[in-house]
Amino acid sequence: MSAVRTLGTDPARPITIAILAMGGQGGGVLVDWIVDLATHNHYLAQATSVAGVAQRTGATIYYTELYAQAHIAANGKTPVLAQMPVPGEVDIVIASELMEAGRAMQRGLVTSDRTTLITSSHRDYATLEKVNPGNGIADASAVLGAGLTHARRFLHDDMQAIAAQQRSVLSAALFGALAGAAELPFEDAAYQDTIRRAGIGVEASLRCFQAGLQSTRQPQQHDTLADPMATAPRPLPARAAAVQVEPLRARIEKEFPASCHAILGAGLQRVLEFQDIVYGREYLERMSALHQHGLAHGGAHHAHLATLEAARWLAVAMSYDDVIRVAELKTRIQRTQRLREEVGAGADEVVGSVEFFHPRIEEIYGLFPASWGHWIEGIPPLKKLLLAVIGDGKRLRPHTVIGQCMLQILAGLSRFRRHSRRHAEETAHLTHWLDMVHSVITKDYMLAVEVIRCRRLVKGYSDTHARGSSKFDRLMQAAPALAGQDNAAAQLVALRKKVENEAAQAKVP
């Protein structure tokens, strides 16, 4: 790491600072603080901003140039300051989120001989990352590695977490990180005075400023970034008592190789959480049949890859998102606690939220037994009435008695799920998929692995689920024709990526 320098001593050039922030992250506040800091410490300051596009919720580039009043007095001339950052001419870049730091490097704003890059390492996912039918999340480690390579100094920490811990805002943590970098010719007290002059949330901002400053001057060693796709299932429901779960856990250890135990355990827990012990047994029965069939056709040679992939995607397929599950997720106490933490609510404050439901008509009568669903479909006036009731979706307020009761009633229908039309349809779809895997694996093991991975296209509920299912079905029609061809697995991967790209492009205006 290069030695810390002090900017502002060269009368030939100003101090240049670029800030990249998204809407709501306080980029404007941070710029105002920097300008106020400079002007109260005998510097001329100019700030501009250029708003970005909606894919990053309004990402904006703020640019500030600072020039010492002493140089103006000595030269007798007022400088003309630039309004936009120039690649290769930026002293400090501050990014409010990790991919914004990556964007700054792509634009050439970060250079190894000049730029100090300060960023929060947390992620706010972009639209293109979210709409990808699979895992579209960009590689955070690549950005961290690029920062170490391309910046003169690279300072990073999870400033969003620091702000949350101090019950303050991200801009205060970044302002502290800027002070901690000791690049600007101002004392720590000058930064603190700037916050006090602003007069809003002073005490919390000062605490957050100090924490951000310490994160830069005394950085903590962090473990490797966690997999952003990893999720921790909630504790098993009471009806799935430990004495019932233990035989299932023992079966995993007995019938499957050690390399598969962790993913099978996570899949089993997800299925148990979704329904019950009986459903968990069904999961292991399906997995056992697939694993044994894979063993007979080269599974051990391929490190049981089909078993590993199926353990994940079968659990996802069996715990599909119907109206019942959506309601159950929205009534979890953990979700309520997270919402309260996000808005910084006190123990005696009431937090209200509006939950948007927009199920298709098929999902409504999919709650009923299959015979009822067919009966409803055969009565157009009744179907029209249901469409009139839910056609524009529903807005429920779970903090009210009526809203909470409606969600709890919907969530309580899980005990009847096995007899519903939706469950019968999902089971038939899943069975067809597994039958194809069993058929393909006898001819091409790696093609079967890719058939399993195609299941990632099916997710969500309502229209999202319908679109994903149609794309998945297209691939399932193509897969059997590929069996026996050279590079069949690679061909199916290419087809899947094409379908995923089509879905992403259709989502982004």
Stockholm file with secondary structure:
# STOCKHOLM 1.0

chainA/1-509         MSAVRTLGTDPARPITIAILAMGGQGGGVLVDWIVDLATHNHYLAQATSVAGVAQRTGATIYYTELYAQAHIAANGKTPVLAQMPVPGEVDIVIASELMEAGRAMQRGLVTSDRTTLITSSHRDYATLEKVNPGNGIADASAVLGAGLTHARRFLHDDMQAIAAQQRSVLSAALFGALAGAAELPFEDAAYQDTIRRAGIGVEASLRCFQAGLQSTRQPQQHDTLADPMATAPRPLPARAAAVQVEPLRARIEKEFPASCHAILGAGLQRVLEFQDIVYGREYLERMSALHQHGLAHGGAHHAHLATLEAARWLAVAMSYDDVIRVAELKTRIQRTQRLREEVGAGADEVVGSVEFFHPRIEEIYGLFPASWGHWIEGIPPLKKLLLAVIGDGKRLRPHTVIGQCMLQILAGLSRFRRHSRRHAEETAHLTHWLDMVHSVITKDYMLAVEVIRCRRLVKGYSDTHARGSSKFDRLMQAAPALAGQDNAAAQLVALRKKVENEAAQAKVP
#=GR chainA/1-509 SS CCCCCCCSCCTTSCEEEEEEECTTSCHHHHHHHHHHHHHTTTEEEEEEEEECCGGGTSCEEEEEEEEEHHHHHHHTCCCCCCSSCCTTCCSEEEESSHHHHHHHHHTTCCCTTTCEEEEECCCCCCHHHHHCSSCCCCCHHHHHHHHHHHCSEEEEECHHHHHHHTTSCHHHHHHHHHHHHTCSSCCHHHHHHHHHHHCSSHHHHHHHHHHHHHHHHSCCCCCCCCCTTCCCCCCCCTTSCHHHHHHHHHHHHHHSCGGGHHHHHHHHHHHHHHSCHHHHHHHHHHHHHHHHHHHTTTTTTTTTHHHHHHHHHHHHHHTCCCHHHHHHHHTCHHHHHHHHHHHTCCTTCCCCCCEEECCCHHHHHTTSBHHHHHHHHTCHHHHHHHHHHHTTCEEECTTSHHHHHHHHHHHHGGGGGGGBHHHHHHHHHHHHHHHHHHHHHTTCHHHHHHHHHGGGGCCSSTHHHHHHHHHHHHHHHHHHHHTTSTTHHHHHHHHHHHHHHHHHHHHCC
#=GC SS_cons         CCCCCCCSCCTTSCEEEEEEECTTSCHHHHHHHHHHHHHTTTEEEEEEEEECCGGGTSCEEEEEEEEEHHHHHHHTCCCCCCSSCCTTCCSEEEESSHHHHHHHHHTTCCCTTTCEEEEECCCCCCHHHHHCSSCCCCCHHHHHHHHHHHCSEEEEECHHHHHHHTTSCHHHHHHHHHHHHTCSSCCHHHHHHHHHHHCSSHHHHHHHHHHHHHHHHSCCCCCCCCCTTCCCCCCCCTTSCHHHHHHHHHHHHHHSCGGGHHHHHHHHHHHHHHSCHHHHHHHHHHHHHHHHHHHTTTTTTTTTHHHHHHHHHHHHHHTCCCHHHHHHHHTCHHHHHHHHHHHTCCTTCCCCCCEEECCCHHHHHTTSBHHHHHHHHTCHHHHHHHHHHHTTCEEECTTSHHHHHHHHHHHHGGGGGGGBHHHHHHHHHHHHHHHHHHHHHTTCHHHHHHHHHGGGGCCSSTHHHHHHHHHHHHHHHHHHHHTTSTTHHHHHHHHHHHHHHHHHHHHCC
//
